[in-house]
Amino acid sequence: MTPPVEISLAPVDPGRPEAQGCLRAYEAELDQRFAGGFDVARSRAVEVDDVRPPAGRFLLATRGGEPVGCVGLKLHEGWGEIKRMWVDPTARGTGLGRRLLGAVEAEARAAGVPVVRLDTNAGLTEAIGLYRSAGFVEVRAYNDEPYADLWFEKRL
């Protein structure tokens, strides 16, 4: 029996084709899962430079050289914002979502921010469960993201 291929995480430039492919897959999945679809033009923009050092960070998960997940960190004055976290359906159930969340929190700590926030849609129940189990608490809206129903925060 062949052992499973390990999933690795690494910071990458968000403009790389592999990173852009993950972001397109993220958008396509939201378009399928949200009752009214997902239009990236309506969503609050996350530009490549927003998650590229020094303004932010972007982590890519790969298995056998193929991208299977991503997460971005947008740095604000005094806090960090977790953006565009996605796990490929083939990698779900492996703990990758929790690993991505822990890794982006570590990036935020290294950048010196004491708190991270994120917004999410009520339909993303798996993600909401992950955030709550990882110590995120629900807070009042901190942005006007049209697709967000819930906002979370975690002190680091």
DSSP file with accessible surface (Angstrom, degrees, kcal/mol):
  #  RESIDUE AA STRUCTURE BP1 BP2  ACC     N-H-->O    O-->H-N    N-H-->O    O-->H-N    TCO  KAPPA ALPHA  PHI   PSI    X-CA   Y-CA   Z-CA
    1    1 A M              0   0  235      0, 0.0     0, 0.0     0, 0.0     0, 0.0   0.000 360.0 360.0 360.0 131.7    0.0    0.0    0.0
    2    2 A T        -     0   0  125      1,-0.1     3,-0.1     3,-0.0     0, 0.0  -0.655 360.0-119.4 -81.2 130.8    1.3    3.4   -1.0
    3    3 A P        -     0   0  100      0, 0.0    -1,-0.1     0, 0.0     3,-0.1  -0.342  38.9 -93.4 -66.9 151.6    1.4    5.9    1.9
    4    4 A P        -     0   0  126      0, 0.0     2,-0.4     0, 0.0     0, 0.0  -0.313  42.9-104.6 -64.2 149.1   -0.7    9.1    1.3
    5    5 A V        -     0   0   87     -3,-0.1     2,-0.1     1,-0.1    -3,-0.0  -0.612  39.7-117.3 -75.9 130.0    1.1   12.1   -0.2
    6    6 A E        -     0   0  154     -2,-0.4    58,-0.7     1,-0.1     2,-0.5  -0.387  18.3-130.6 -69.3 144.5    1.8   14.7    2.5
    7    7 A I  E     -A   63   0A  13     56,-0.2     2,-0.3    -2,-0.1    56,-0.2  -0.844  25.8-162.1 -95.2 126.6    0.2   18.1    2.1
    8    8 A S  E     -A   62   0A  55     54,-2.9    54,-2.6    -2,-0.5     2,-0.4  -0.831   6.9-149.7-111.4 151.8    2.7   21.0    2.6
    9    9 A L  E     +A   61   0A  47     -2,-0.3    52,-0.2    52,-0.2    61,-0.0  -0.957  23.0 162.1-117.5 139.7    2.0   24.6    3.3
   10   10 A A  E     -A   60   0A  43     50,-1.8    50,-2.8    -2,-0.4     2,-0.2  -0.988  41.4-107.6-154.9 145.7    4.2   27.5    2.2
   11   11 A P  E     +A   59   0A  90      0, 0.0     2,-0.3     0, 0.0    48,-0.2  -0.551  47.3 172.6 -70.1 137.0    4.0   31.2    1.8
   12   12 A V        -     0   0   23     46,-2.4    46,-0.3    -2,-0.2    -2,-0.0  -0.943  42.4 -88.5-138.9 164.4    3.8   32.1   -1.9
   13   13 A D    >   -     0   0   66     -2,-0.3     3,-1.9     1,-0.1     6,-0.3  -0.616  35.6-137.8 -71.2 127.1    3.3   35.2   -4.0
   14   14 A P  T 3  S+     0   0    0      0, 0.0    -1,-0.1     0, 0.0    35,-0.1   0.651  99.2  65.8 -66.6 -10.7   -0.5   35.5   -4.5
   15   15 A G  T 3  S+     0   0   35      4,-0.1    -2,-0.0    33,-0.1    33,-0.0   0.590  74.9 113.1 -84.4  -9.5    0.0   36.4   -8.2
   16   16 A R  S <> S-     0   0  107     -3,-1.9     4,-2.6     1,-0.1     3,-0.4  -0.289  79.9-117.3 -61.5 147.9    1.5   32.9   -9.0
   17   17 A P  H  > S+     0   0  103      0, 0.0     4,-2.4     0, 0.0     5,-0.2   0.867 114.2  53.9 -55.7 -38.2   -0.7   30.8  -11.3
   18   18 A E  H  > S+     0   0   65      2,-0.2     4,-1.8     1,-0.2     5,-0.1   0.902 110.8  46.1 -64.1 -41.4   -1.2   28.1   -8.6
   19   19 A A  H  > S+     0   0    0     -3,-0.4     4,-2.2    -6,-0.3    -1,-0.2   0.927 112.7  49.6 -66.1 -44.2   -2.5   30.7   -6.1
   20   20 A Q  H  X S+     0   0   56     -4,-2.6     4,-2.4     1,-0.2    -2,-0.2   0.881 107.6  55.4 -64.3 -35.3   -4.8   32.3   -8.7
   21   21 A G  H  X S+     0   0   26     -4,-2.4     4,-2.1    -5,-0.3    -1,-0.2   0.909 107.4  49.2 -63.1 -41.4   -6.1   28.9   -9.6
   22   22 A C  H  X S+     0   0    3     -4,-1.8     4,-2.6     2,-0.2    -2,-0.2   0.917 110.3  50.8 -63.4 -42.3   -7.1   28.3   -5.9
   23   23 A L  H  X S+     0   0   23     -4,-2.2     4,-2.4     1,-0.2    -2,-0.2   0.898 109.7  49.7 -65.5 -37.3   -8.8   31.7   -5.7
   24   24 A R  H  X S+     0   0  143     -4,-2.4     4,-2.5     2,-0.2    -1,-0.2   0.904 111.1  49.6 -65.9 -39.3  -10.8   31.0   -8.9
   25   25 A A  H  X S+     0   0   33     -4,-2.1     4,-2.5     2,-0.2    -2,-0.2   0.905 109.5  52.4 -65.7 -39.2  -11.8   27.6   -7.4
   26   26 A Y  H  X S+     0   0   32     -4,-2.6     4,-2.4     2,-0.2    -2,-0.2   0.949 111.6  45.9 -58.1 -50.3  -12.8   29.4   -4.2
   27   27 A E  H  X S+     0   0   55     -4,-2.4     4,-2.3     1,-0.2    -2,-0.2   0.908 112.1  51.0 -62.6 -41.7  -15.0   31.8   -6.1
   28   28 A A  H  X S+     0   0   57     -4,-2.5     4,-1.6     2,-0.2    -1,-0.2   0.900 110.0  49.9 -64.5 -39.8  -16.6   29.0   -8.2
   29   29 A E  H  X S+     0   0   28     -4,-2.5     4,-2.5     2,-0.2    -2,-0.2   0.930 110.6  48.9 -66.4 -43.4  -17.4   27.0   -5.1
   30   30 A L  H  X S+     0   0    8     -4,-2.4     4,-2.7     1,-0.2    -1,-0.2   0.908 107.3  56.4 -61.6 -38.3  -19.1   30.0   -3.4
   31   31 A D  H  < S+     0   0   83     -4,-2.3    -1,-0.2     1,-0.2    -2,-0.2   0.875 112.9  41.3 -61.3 -35.4  -21.0   30.6   -6.6
   32   32 A Q  H  < S+     0   0  168     -4,-1.6    -1,-0.2    -5,-0.1    -2,-0.2   0.857 118.6  44.7 -77.8 -36.5  -22.4   27.1   -6.4
   33   33 A R  H  < S+     0   0   91     -4,-2.5     2,-0.3    -5,-0.1    -2,-0.2   0.802  94.2  82.6 -83.9 -30.6  -23.0   27.1   -2.6
   34   34 A F  S >< S-     0   0   17     -4,-2.7     3,-2.1    -5,-0.2     4,-0.1  -0.604  79.5-131.1 -80.2 136.2  -24.6   30.5   -2.1
   35   35 A A  T 3  S+     0   0  120     -2,-0.3    -1,-0.1     1,-0.3     3,-0.1   0.870 108.9  34.1 -53.1 -42.6  -28.4   30.6   -2.9
   36   36 A G  T 3  S-     0   0   82      1,-0.3    -1,-0.3    -3,-0.0    -5,-0.1   0.251 117.3-115.2 -97.8  13.3  -28.0   33.7   -5.0
   37   37 A G    <   -     0   0   14     -3,-2.1     2,-0.4    -7,-0.2    -1,-0.3  -0.196  30.4 -85.9  79.7-179.1  -24.6   32.8   -6.4
   38   38 A F        -     0   0   18    -11,-0.1     2,-0.6    -3,-0.1    -7,-0.1  -0.992  30.4-169.9-134.3 124.3  -21.4   34.7   -5.8
   39   39 A D    >>  -     0   0   80     -2,-0.4     3,-1.8     1,-0.1     4,-1.2  -0.951  11.4-157.4-115.4 109.1  -20.2   37.6   -7.9
   40   40 A V  T 34 S+     0   0   64     -2,-0.6     3,-0.1     1,-0.3    -1,-0.1   0.821  92.8  62.9 -58.6 -27.8  -16.6   38.5   -7.1
   41   41 A A  T 34 S+     0   0   86      1,-0.2    -1,-0.3    -3,-0.1     4,-0.1   0.784 104.9  46.5 -69.0 -26.0  -17.3   42.1   -8.4
   42   42 A R  T <4 S+     0   0  145     -3,-1.8    -1,-0.2     2,-0.1    -2,-0.2   0.728  98.9  86.8 -83.4 -27.0  -19.9   42.6   -5.7
   43   43 A S  S  < S-     0   0    8     -4,-1.2     2,-0.3    -3,-0.1     3,-0.1  -0.349  99.1 -88.2 -72.0 154.9  -17.7   41.2   -2.9
   44   44 A R        -     0   0   74      1,-0.1    -1,-0.1    -2,-0.0    -2,-0.1  -0.502  58.4-109.0 -63.3 126.7  -15.2   43.4   -1.0
   45   45 A A        -     0   0   55     -2,-0.3     2,-0.5    -4,-0.1    -1,-0.1  -0.236  28.3-166.4 -63.8 141.8  -12.1   43.2   -3.1
   46   46 A V        -     0   0   35     -3,-0.1     2,-0.1     5,-0.0    -1,-0.1  -0.933  19.5-160.4-124.0 100.8   -9.0   41.4   -2.0
   47   47 A E    >>  -     0   0  116     -2,-0.5     3,-1.3     1,-0.1     4,-0.7  -0.475  29.3-112.3 -80.1 157.0   -6.2   42.5   -4.4
   48   48 A V  G >4 S+     0   0   43      1,-0.3     3,-1.3     2,-0.2    -1,-0.1   0.911 119.3  54.3 -54.6 -42.6   -3.0   40.6   -4.9
   49   49 A D  G >4 S+     0   0  101      1,-0.3     3,-0.8     2,-0.2     6,-0.3   0.728  96.8  66.9 -68.1 -19.0   -1.1   43.4   -3.2
   50   50 A D  G <4 S+     0   0   44     -3,-1.3    25,-0.5     1,-0.2    -1,-0.3   0.763 110.7  33.9 -69.3 -27.7   -3.4   43.2   -0.1
   51   51 A V  G << S+     0   0    6     -3,-1.3    -1,-0.2    -4,-0.7    -2,-0.2   0.046 101.2  93.5-118.5  25.8   -2.0   39.7    0.7
   52   52 A R  S X> S-     0   0   73     -3,-0.8     3,-1.3     5,-0.1     4,-0.8  -0.946  85.8 -62.2-115.9 135.8    1.5   40.2   -0.5
   53   53 A P  T 34 S+     0   0   78      0, 0.0     4,-0.1     0, 0.0    -2,-0.1  -0.267 118.4  23.2 -56.1 141.8    4.3   41.3    1.9
   54   54 A P  T 34 S+     0   0  121      0, 0.0    -4,-0.1     0, 0.0     3,-0.0  -0.999 131.5  42.1 -90.6  -5.1    4.6   43.7    3.5
   55   55 A A  T <4 S-     0   0   43     -3,-1.3    20,-2.6    -6,-0.3     2,-0.3   0.720 128.2 -34.4 -74.7 -20.3    0.8   44.4    3.4
   56   56 A G  E  <  - B   0  74A   0     -4,-0.8     2,-0.3    18,-0.2    18,-0.2  -0.922  59.6-103.7-172.9-164.6   -0.2   40.8    4.0
   57   57 A R  E     - B   0  73A  55     16,-2.2    16,-2.8    -2,-0.3     2,-0.4  -0.969  14.5-157.7-142.9 156.9    0.6   37.1    3.5
   58   58 A F  E     - B   0  72A   4     -2,-0.3   -46,-2.4   -46,-0.3     2,-0.4  -0.986   8.3-163.0-141.3 127.8   -0.6   34.3    1.3
   59   59 A L  E     -AB  11  71A   5     12,-2.9    12,-1.7    -2,-0.4     2,-0.4  -0.907   2.5-161.3-113.0 138.7   -0.2   30.6    2.0
   60   60 A L  E     -AB  10  70A   6    -50,-2.8   -50,-1.8    -2,-0.4     2,-0.5  -0.962   6.1-151.1-119.7 134.3   -0.6   27.8   -0.5
   61   61 A A  E     -AB   9  69A   0      8,-2.9     7,-3.0    -2,-0.4     8,-1.1  -0.884  19.7-176.9-102.4 132.6   -1.2   24.1    0.4
   62   62 A T  E     -AB   8  67A  31    -54,-2.6   -54,-2.9    -2,-0.5     2,-0.4  -0.965  17.9-164.4-130.7 149.6    0.0   21.6   -2.1
   63   63 A R  E >  S-AB   7  66A  64      3,-2.7     3,-1.9    -2,-0.3   -56,-0.2  -0.984  85.9 -12.8-131.2 118.7   -0.1   17.8   -2.3
   64   64 A G  T 3  S-     0   0   61    -58,-0.7    -1,-0.1    -2,-0.4   -57,-0.1   0.847 130.6 -55.2  59.6  30.8    2.2   16.2   -4.8
   65   65 A G  T 3  S+     0   0   57      1,-0.2    -1,-0.3   -57,-0.0   -58,-0.0   0.358 115.3 115.4  85.7  -6.7    2.9   19.6   -6.3
   66   66 A E  E <  S-B   63   0A 131     -3,-1.9    -3,-2.7     1,-0.0    -1,-0.2  -0.816  71.8-113.4 -98.9 134.7   -0.7   20.3   -6.9
   67   67 A P  E     +B   62   0A  37      0, 0.0    -5,-0.3     0, 0.0     3,-0.1  -0.430  40.8 163.2 -67.4 134.3   -2.5   23.1   -5.1
   68   68 A V  E     +     0   0A   5     -7,-3.0    20,-2.9     1,-0.4     2,-0.3   0.274  60.6   2.2-133.1   7.6   -5.2   21.9   -2.7
   69   69 A G  E     -BC  61  87A   0     -8,-1.1    -8,-2.9    18,-0.3    -1,-0.4  -0.953  53.0-171.7 177.6 163.3   -5.8   25.0   -0.5
   70   70 A C  E     -BC  60  86A   0     16,-2.3    16,-2.5    -2,-0.3     2,-0.3  -0.986   4.1-171.8-159.9 164.4   -5.0   28.6    0.3
   71   71 A V  E     -B   59   0A   0    -12,-1.7   -12,-2.9    -2,-0.3     2,-0.3  -0.936  11.6-151.4-160.9 142.7   -5.5   31.4    2.8
   72   72 A G  E     -BC  58  83A   1     11,-3.1    11,-2.6    -2,-0.3     2,-0.4  -0.836   1.9-153.9-115.1 156.8   -4.7   35.0    2.8
   73   73 A L  E     -BC  57  82A   0    -16,-2.8   -16,-2.2    -2,-0.3     2,-0.6  -0.992   5.4-164.0-130.1 121.7   -3.9   37.5    5.5
   74   74 A K  E     -BC  56  81A  31      7,-2.9     7,-2.8    -2,-0.4     2,-0.4  -0.935  17.3-141.4-106.7 118.8   -4.5   41.2    5.1
   75   75 A L  E     + C   0  80A  42    -20,-2.6     2,-0.3    -2,-0.6     5,-0.2  -0.709  22.9 177.4 -88.4 130.5   -2.7   43.3    7.6
   76   76 A H  E >   - C   0  79A  55      3,-3.1     3,-1.1    -2,-0.4     2,-0.7  -0.730  49.5 -70.0-116.7 171.9   -4.5   46.4    9.1
   77   77 A E  T 3  S-     0   0  188      1,-0.3     3,-0.1    -2,-0.3    36,-0.0  -0.518 120.6  -8.5 -66.0 106.9   -3.4   48.8   11.7
   78   78 A G  T 3  S+     0   0   43     -2,-0.7     2,-0.3     1,-0.1    37,-0.3   0.423 131.0  50.4  87.8  -1.3   -3.5   46.8   14.9
   79   79 A W  E <   -C   76   0A  44     -3,-1.1    -3,-3.1    34,-0.1     2,-0.3  -0.987  66.8-129.8-159.8 164.9   -5.2   43.7   13.5
   80   80 A G  E     -Cd  75 116A   0     35,-2.3    37,-2.4    -2,-0.3     2,-0.5  -0.920  13.7-145.9-121.3 150.4   -5.1   41.1   10.7
   81   81 A E  E     -Cd  74 117A   1     -7,-2.8    -7,-2.9    -2,-0.3     2,-0.5  -0.966  11.0-141.6-120.2 122.4   -8.0   39.9    8.4
   82   82 A I  E     -C   73   0A   7     35,-2.8    37,-0.4    -2,-0.5     2,-0.3  -0.693  30.7-179.5 -83.0 126.8   -8.1   36.3    7.2
   83   83 A K  E     +C   72   0A   8    -11,-2.6   -11,-3.1    -2,-0.5    35,-0.0  -0.958  45.9   3.4-133.0 146.7   -9.3   36.2    3.7
   84   84 A R  E     +     0   0A  18     -2,-0.3     2,-0.4     1,-0.2    -1,-0.1   0.816  65.4 177.5  56.7  43.5  -10.1   33.6    0.9
   85   85 A M  E     +     0   0A  30    -14,-0.1     2,-0.3    -3,-0.1   -14,-0.2  -0.651  10.3 165.6 -79.0 129.3   -9.5   30.4    2.9
   86   86 A W  E     -C   70   0A  20    -16,-2.5   -16,-2.3    -2,-0.4     2,-0.4  -0.999  25.6-164.2-148.0 141.3  -10.3   27.5    0.7
   87   87 A V  E     -C   69   0A  17     -2,-0.3   -18,-0.3   -18,-0.2     5,-0.1  -0.997  30.9-117.7-126.5 128.1   -9.7   23.7    0.8
   88   88 A D    >>  -     0   0   39    -20,-2.9     3,-2.3    -2,-0.4     4,-0.5  -0.342  26.5-118.5 -59.3 140.8  -10.1   21.6   -2.3
   89   89 A P  G >4 S+     0   0   77      0, 0.0     3,-0.9     0, 0.0    -1,-0.1   0.828 114.0  60.8 -53.2 -31.0  -12.9   19.0   -1.9
   90   90 A T  G 34 S+     0   0   90      1,-0.2    -2,-0.1     3,-0.0   -22,-0.0   0.668 107.3  45.2 -71.4 -14.8  -10.3   16.2   -2.4
   91   91 A A  G X4>S+     0   0    0     -3,-2.3     3,-1.3   -23,-0.2     5,-0.6   0.382  84.7 117.0-108.6   1.9   -8.4   17.4    0.7
   92   92 A R  T <<5S+     0   0  103     -3,-0.9    -4,-0.0    -4,-0.5     0, 0.0  -0.418  71.3  32.8 -72.2 145.8  -11.3   17.8    3.0
   93   93 A G  T 3 5S+     0   0   88     -2,-0.1    -1,-0.2     1,-0.0    -3,-0.0   0.437  93.3  96.2  88.2   1.2  -11.3   15.6    6.1
   94   94 A T  T < 5S-     0   0   78     -3,-1.3    -2,-0.1     0, 0.0    -3,-0.0   0.465 101.3-107.7 -98.5  -4.5   -7.5   15.7    6.3
   95   95 A G  T  >5S+     0   0   41     -4,-0.1     4,-2.2     3,-0.0     5,-0.2   0.511  81.0 130.5  88.3   6.0   -7.3   18.5    8.8
   96   96 A L  H  >< +     0   0    2     -5,-0.6     4,-3.1     1,-0.2     5,-0.2   0.894  66.2  55.9 -63.5 -39.4   -6.0   20.9    6.2
   97   97 A G  H  > S+     0   0   16      1,-0.2     4,-2.4     2,-0.2    -1,-0.2   0.943 110.2  45.6 -58.1 -44.9   -8.5   23.6    7.1
   98   98 A R  H  > S+     0   0  121      1,-0.2     4,-2.6     2,-0.2    -1,-0.2   0.896 112.9  51.0 -65.3 -38.8   -7.3   23.6   10.7
   99   99 A R  H  X S+     0   0  106     -4,-2.2     4,-2.6     2,-0.2    -2,-0.2   0.916 110.7  48.3 -64.5 -43.6   -3.7   23.6    9.5
  100  100 A L  H  X S+     0   0    0     -4,-3.1     4,-2.5     2,-0.2     5,-0.2   0.925 112.2  49.3 -61.3 -43.9   -4.3   26.6    7.2
  101  101 A L  H  X S+     0   0    2     -4,-2.4     4,-2.1    -5,-0.2    -2,-0.2   0.934 113.0  46.5 -62.9 -45.0   -6.0   28.5   10.0
  102  102 A G  H  X S+     0   0   35     -4,-2.6     4,-2.1     1,-0.2    -1,-0.2   0.900 112.8  50.3 -63.4 -40.0   -3.2   27.8   12.5
  103  103 A A  H  X S+     0   0   27     -4,-2.6     4,-2.1     2,-0.2    -2,-0.2   0.898 110.4  48.0 -67.6 -39.5   -0.5   28.7    9.9
  104  104 A V  H  X S+     0   0    2     -4,-2.5     4,-2.2     2,-0.2    -1,-0.2   0.877 109.9  53.4 -71.8 -32.4   -2.2   32.0    9.1
  105  105 A E  H  X S+     0   0   13     -4,-2.1     4,-2.6    -5,-0.2    -2,-0.2   0.918 108.0  50.9 -63.4 -41.1   -2.6   32.8   12.8
  106  106 A A  H  X S+     0   0   49     -4,-2.1     4,-2.6     1,-0.2    -2,-0.2   0.897 108.5  51.6 -62.8 -39.9    1.2   32.2   13.1
  107  107 A E  H  X S+     0   0   50     -4,-2.1     4,-1.6     2,-0.2    -1,-0.2   0.899 110.0  49.7 -62.0 -40.5    1.8   34.6   10.2
  108  108 A A  H  <>S+     0   0    0     -4,-2.2     5,-2.2     2,-0.2     4,-0.4   0.928 110.6  49.1 -64.6 -44.6   -0.3   37.2   12.0
  109  109 A R  H ><5S+     0   0  119     -4,-2.6     3,-1.7     1,-0.2    -2,-0.2   0.926 110.1  51.5 -58.9 -45.5    1.6   36.7   15.3
  110  110 A A  H 3<5S+     0   0   87     -4,-2.6    -1,-0.2     1,-0.3    -2,-0.2   0.818 106.9  54.0 -62.8 -29.3    4.9   37.0   13.4
  111  111 A A  T 3<5S-     0   0   37     -4,-1.6    -1,-0.3    -5,-0.2    -2,-0.2   0.504 119.7-113.7 -82.3  -5.3    3.7   40.3   11.8
  112  112 A G  T < 5 +     0   0   61     -3,-1.7    -3,-0.2    -4,-0.4    -2,-0.1   0.625  65.6 143.7  86.4  16.0    2.9   41.6   15.4
  113  113 A V      < -     0   0   16     -5,-2.2    -1,-0.3     1,-0.1   -34,-0.1  -0.735  38.7-156.2 -91.6 137.4   -0.9   41.8   15.2
  114  114 A P  S    S+     0   0   70      0, 0.0    42,-3.0     0, 0.0     2,-0.3   0.588  73.5  31.5 -86.7  -9.8   -2.7   40.9   18.5
  115  115 A V  E     - E   0 155A   4    -37,-0.3   -35,-2.3    40,-0.3     2,-0.4  -0.997  60.5-156.8-149.7 143.9   -6.0   39.9   16.9
  116  116 A V  E     -dE  80 154A   0     38,-2.4    38,-2.6    -2,-0.3     2,-0.3  -0.943  12.8-170.0-119.8 149.6   -7.4   38.4   13.7
  117  117 A R  E     +dE  81 153A  56    -37,-2.4   -35,-2.8    -2,-0.4     2,-0.3  -0.912   5.7 177.6-131.3 161.0  -10.8   38.8   12.2
  118  118 A L  E     - E   0 152A   2     34,-2.1    34,-3.1    -2,-0.3     2,-0.3  -0.981  16.9-142.6-156.9 158.1  -12.8   37.2    9.4
  119  119 A D  E     + E   0 151A  25    -37,-0.4     2,-0.3    -2,-0.3    32,-0.2  -0.896  23.0 175.4-120.2 155.7  -16.2   37.3    7.9
  120  120 A T  E     - E   0 150A  10     30,-2.6    29,-2.7    -2,-0.3    30,-2.3  -0.977  31.2-104.1-154.1 166.1  -18.2   34.4    6.5
  121  121 A N    >   -     0   0   28     -2,-0.3     3,-2.1    27,-0.3     7,-0.2  -0.738  28.8-125.4 -94.5 142.6  -21.5   33.4    5.0
  122  122 A A  T 3  S+     0   0   51     -2,-0.3    -1,-0.1     1,-0.3     3,-0.1   0.741 107.6  65.6 -60.3 -23.5  -24.1   31.5    7.1
  123  123 A G  T 3  S+     0   0   40      1,-0.2     2,-1.5     2,-0.1    -1,-0.3   0.630  80.4  81.0 -74.8 -12.6  -24.2   28.8    4.5
  124  124 A L    <>  +     0   0   23     -3,-2.1     4,-2.3     1,-0.2     3,-0.3  -0.454  55.1 159.5 -92.1  64.5  -20.6   27.8    5.1
  125  125 A T  H  >  +     0   0   92     -2,-1.5     4,-2.3     1,-0.2    -1,-0.2   0.824  67.5  55.0 -61.3 -35.5  -21.4   25.7    8.1
  126  126 A E  H  > S+     0   0  117     -3,-0.2     4,-2.1     2,-0.2    -1,-0.2   0.928 110.5  46.2 -64.4 -43.7  -18.2   23.6    8.1
  127  127 A A  H  > S+     0   0   22     -3,-0.3     4,-2.9     2,-0.2    -2,-0.2   0.921 110.6  52.7 -64.6 -43.2  -16.1   26.7    8.2
  128  128 A I  H  X S+     0   0   12     -4,-2.3     4,-2.6     1,-0.2     5,-0.2   0.927 109.3  49.7 -60.3 -43.1  -18.2   28.2   11.0
  129  129 A G  H  X S+     0   0   39     -4,-2.3     4,-2.4     1,-0.2    -1,-0.2   0.907 111.1  49.9 -61.0 -41.6  -17.7   25.1   13.0
  130  130 A L  H  X S+     0   0   26     -4,-2.1     4,-1.6     2,-0.2    -2,-0.2   0.941 110.6  48.9 -62.5 -48.0  -13.9   25.2   12.4
  131  131 A Y  H  <>S+     0   0   18     -4,-2.9     5,-2.5     1,-0.2     3,-0.3   0.935 113.2  46.8 -60.0 -46.2  -13.7   28.9   13.4
  132  132 A R  H ><5S+     0   0  126     -4,-2.6     3,-1.6     1,-0.2    -1,-0.2   0.923 112.2  49.6 -63.4 -42.9  -15.6   28.3   16.6
  133  133 A S  H 3<5S+     0   0   70     -4,-2.4    -1,-0.2     1,-0.3    -2,-0.2   0.759 107.0  57.3 -69.4 -19.8  -13.7   25.2   17.6
  134  134 A A  T 3<5S-     0   0   18     -4,-1.6    -1,-0.3    -3,-0.3    -2,-0.2   0.344 127.8 -94.8 -91.7   5.3  -10.4   27.1   16.9
  135  135 A G  T < 5S+     0   0   44     -3,-1.6    20,-0.3     1,-0.3     2,-0.2   0.537  75.0 144.6  98.2   7.1  -11.3   29.8   19.5
  136  136 A F      < -     0   0    6     -5,-2.5     2,-0.4    -6,-0.2    -1,-0.3  -0.580  32.7-155.7 -78.0 142.8  -12.9   32.4   17.3
  137  137 A V  E     -F  153   0A  88     16,-2.8    16,-2.2    -2,-0.2     2,-0.2  -0.921  22.7-104.9-119.4 146.9  -15.8   34.3   18.8
  138  138 A E  E     +F  152   0A 105     -2,-0.4    14,-0.3    14,-0.2     2,-0.3  -0.465  44.1 177.5 -71.2 137.3  -18.6   36.1   17.0
  139  139 A V  E     -F  151   0A  40     12,-2.7    12,-0.6    -2,-0.2     3,-0.1  -0.828  36.3 -77.5-130.4 172.9  -18.4   39.9   17.0
  140  140 A R        -     0   0  227     -2,-0.3    -1,-0.1     1,-0.2    10,-0.0  -0.310  67.9 -76.4 -67.4 156.4  -20.4   42.8   15.5
  141  141 A A        -     0   0   59      1,-0.2    -1,-0.2     8,-0.1     3,-0.1  -0.263  43.3-177.5 -55.8 133.0  -19.9   43.5   11.8
  142  142 A Y        +     0   0   56     -3,-0.1     2,-0.3     3,-0.0    -1,-0.2   0.349  67.9  25.5-112.5  -0.2  -16.6   45.2   11.1
  143  143 A N  S    S-     0   0   25      2,-0.1     8,-0.0     5,-0.0    -1,-0.0  -0.899  76.3-114.4-149.1-179.7  -17.1   45.6    7.3
  144  144 A D        +     0   0  128     -2,-0.3    -3,-0.0    -3,-0.1     0, 0.0  -0.074  47.0 159.8-114.0  34.2  -19.9   45.8    4.7
  145  145 A E    >   -     0   0    9      1,-0.2     3,-1.2     2,-0.1  -102,-0.1  -0.378  34.5-147.7 -58.1 119.6  -19.2   42.6    2.9
  146  146 A P  T 3  S+     0   0   57      0, 0.0    -1,-0.2     0, 0.0  -103,-0.1   0.753  94.5  48.4 -67.3 -21.2  -22.4   41.9    1.1
  147  147 A Y  T 3  S+     0   0   26   -105,-0.1     2,-0.3   -26,-0.0    -2,-0.1   0.488  90.5 101.9 -94.6  -4.7  -22.0   38.1    1.3
  148  148 A A    <   +     0   0    9     -3,-1.2   -27,-0.3     1,-0.1     3,-0.1  -0.642  31.1 163.9 -86.5 137.1  -21.1   38.0    5.0
  149  149 A D  S    S+     0   0   83    -29,-2.7     2,-0.3    -2,-0.3   -28,-0.2   0.524  71.1  37.7-114.2 -24.1  -23.7   37.0    7.6
  150  150 A L  E     -E  120   0A  27    -30,-2.3   -30,-2.6   -10,-0.0     2,-0.4  -0.980  61.4-160.7-134.3 147.0  -21.3   36.4   10.5
  151  151 A W  E     -EF 119 139A  39    -12,-0.6   -12,-2.7    -2,-0.3     2,-0.3  -0.982  13.7-169.5-129.0 138.0  -18.1   38.1   11.7
  152  152 A F  E     -EF 118 138A   0    -34,-3.1   -34,-2.1    -2,-0.4     2,-0.3  -0.892   6.5-168.8-128.5 159.8  -15.5   36.5   14.0
  153  153 A E  E     -EF 117 137A  28    -16,-2.2   -16,-2.8    -2,-0.3     2,-0.4  -0.989   2.8-168.3-146.0 149.3  -12.4   37.5   16.0
  154  154 A K  E     -E  116   0A  41    -38,-2.6   -38,-2.4    -2,-0.3     2,-0.4  -0.979  18.2-138.2-141.8 127.7   -9.7   35.8   17.8
  155  155 A R  E      E  115   0A 164     -2,-0.4   -40,-0.3   -20,-0.3    -2,-0.0  -0.690 360.0 360.0 -79.6 133.8   -7.1   37.3   20.2
  156  156 A L              0   0   59    -42,-3.0    -1,-0.0    -2,-0.4   -50,-0.0  -0.572 360.0 360.0 -96.1 360.0   -3.7   35.8   19.5
